[in-house]
């Protein structure tokens, strides 16, 4: 399963982003065999349709800008994503930009352990009480 996020960064003042970190509220952890939630850059255009879903090969080829290892997943609190191995999240944030992300499991892209059953973590959406957050530090 994939999830899609968009952050508006056009209201930020400054010229250069020096740090960016994604935070998402944990609702439920049913991951018996831990995996990594990967945040990939994906412009889904504001309305998700069938063309936005990415194949395992497309996910494997896309740059991961943030990771959340479910071994440290916390329920009823914000979970901080670590820097991704392929690209910097802060390099994606500009003073006049929308940041588009696709979240997926490392298992979908061919990396990580095979699940032992119906395993998942549940993160709050933008419709929830504790919305996803993008913490940004800029200077300029």
PERA-V117258 format. One record per residue. PHI is phi in whole degrees, 0 to 359 (* if undefined). PSI is psi as a letter, one per 20 degrees, with the letter a starting at -180 (none if undefined). OMEGA is omega in radians with two decimals (NA if undefined). Layout:
phi->PHI psi->PSI omega->OMEGA
phi->PHI psi->PSI omega->OMEGA
//
This chain:
phi->* psi->q omega->3.12
phi->242 psi->q omega->3.05
phi->232 psi->q omega->-3.07
phi->235 psi->p omega->-3.14
phi->231 psi->q omega->3.01
phi->222 psi->p omega->3.07
phi->240 psi->p omega->3.05
phi->271 psi->o omega->3.14
phi->248 psi->j omega->-3.07
phi->289 psi->i omega->-3.13
phi->270 psi->i omega->-3.12
phi->284 psi->p omega->3.05
phi->264 psi->q omega->-3.13
phi->121 psi->r omega->-3.07
phi->253 psi->h omega->-3.03
phi->230 psi->p omega->3.05
phi->274 psi->p omega->-3.13
phi->261 psi->i omega->3.11
phi->201 psi->p omega->3.05
phi->216 psi->p omega->-3.14
phi->217 psi->p omega->3.13
phi->267 psi->p omega->3.08
phi->233 psi->p omega->3.08
phi->224 psi->q omega->-3.10
phi->284 psi->p omega->3.12
phi->274 psi->p omega->3.14
phi->255 psi->g omega->-3.07
phi->206 psi->q omega->3.10
phi->234 psi->o omega->3.09
phi->242 psi->k omega->-3.14
phi->265 psi->o omega->3.09
phi->287 psi->g omega->3.05
phi->257 psi->o omega->-3.03
phi->296 psi->q omega->3.10
phi->216 psi->a omega->-3.12
phi->242 psi->p omega->2.98
phi->277 psi->p omega->-3.08
phi->252 psi->p omega->3.03
phi->261 psi->o omega->-3.12
phi->246 psi->q omega->3.04
phi->286 psi->p omega->3.14
phi->205 psi->o omega->3.08
phi->279 psi->o omega->-3.12
phi->261 psi->j omega->2.95
phi->74 psi->j omega->3.05
phi->92 psi->h omega->3.07
phi->229 psi->o omega->-3.09
phi->283 psi->p omega->3.02
phi->225 psi->a omega->-3.01
phi->299 psi->h omega->-3.14
phi->286 psi->i omega->-3.11
phi->277 psi->h omega->-3.13
phi->293 psi->p omega->-3.07
phi->255 psi->p omega->3.07
phi->287 psi->r omega->3.09
phi->303 psi->h omega->3.13
phi->293 psi->g omega->3.10
phi->295 psi->g omega->3.10
phi->296 psi->g omega->-3.14
phi->296 psi->h omega->-3.11
phi->277 psi->h omega->-3.08
phi->283 psi->q omega->3.12
phi->290 psi->p omega->3.05
phi->267 psi->o omega->-3.09
phi->257 psi->i omega->3.09
phi->202 psi->q omega->-3.11
phi->228 psi->q omega->2.99
phi->229 psi->o omega->3.13
phi->280 psi->p omega->-3.07
phi->288 psi->i omega->3.07
phi->294 psi->h omega->3.12
phi->248 psi->j omega->-3.07
phi->296 psi->p omega->-3.13
phi->241 psi->p omega->3.08
phi->270 psi->q omega->3.13
phi->62 psi->k omega->3.09
phi->198 psi->r omega->3.05
phi->283 psi->p omega->3.06
phi->256 psi->p omega->-3.13
phi->268 psi->p omega->3.05
phi->281 psi->q omega->3.06
phi->272 psi->r omega->3.08
phi->300 psi->q omega->3.10
phi->281 psi->r omega->-3.09
phi->279 psi->i omega->-2.98
phi->259 psi->h omega->-3.07
phi->208 psi->r omega->-3.12
phi->267 psi->p omega->3.08
phi->298 psi->h omega->-3.13
phi->296 psi->h omega->3.10
phi->289 psi->i omega->3.14
phi->271 psi->i omega->-3.09
phi->263 psi->p omega->3.07
phi->234 psi->r omega->-3.09
phi->284 psi->i omega->3.10
phi->219 psi->m omega->-2.97
phi->211 psi->q omega->2.88
phi->253 psi->p omega->3.12
phi->257 psi->o omega->-3.11
phi->255 psi->p omega->-3.13
phi->230 psi->q omega->2.97
phi->239 psi->p omega->3.09
phi->260 psi->p omega->3.11
phi->211 psi->r omega->3.11
phi->271 psi->q omega->3.04
phi->301 psi->h omega->3.13
phi->292 psi->h omega->3.14
phi->289 psi->h omega->-3.10
phi->267 psi->j omega->3.09
phi->91 psi->j omega->3.13
phi->255 psi->q omega->3.06
phi->98 psi->r omega->-3.08
phi->277 psi->q omega->3.06
phi->290 psi->q omega->3.13
phi->291 psi->q omega->3.09
phi->269 psi->i omega->-3.14
phi->177 psi->b omega->3.12
phi->280 psi->n omega->-3.07
phi->250 psi->q omega->-3.13
phi->195 psi->r omega->2.86
phi->240 psi->q omega->-3.13
phi->248 psi->p omega->3.13
phi->247 psi->q omega->-3.12
phi->292 psi->q omega->3.11
phi->259 psi->a omega->3.10
phi->295 psi->i omega->3.11
phi->277 psi->i omega->-3.07
phi->277 psi->r omega->3.13
phi->289 psi->g omega->-3.12
phi->258 psi->n omega->-3.01
phi->291 psi->q omega->3.02
phi->303 psi->q omega->-3.11
phi->234 psi->q omega->2.98
phi->239 psi->o omega->3.12
phi->270 psi->p omega->-3.03
phi->231 psi->p omega->3.00
phi->245 psi->p omega->-3.12
phi->230 psi->q omega->2.99
phi->220 psi->r omega->3.09
phi->158 psi->none omega->NA
//
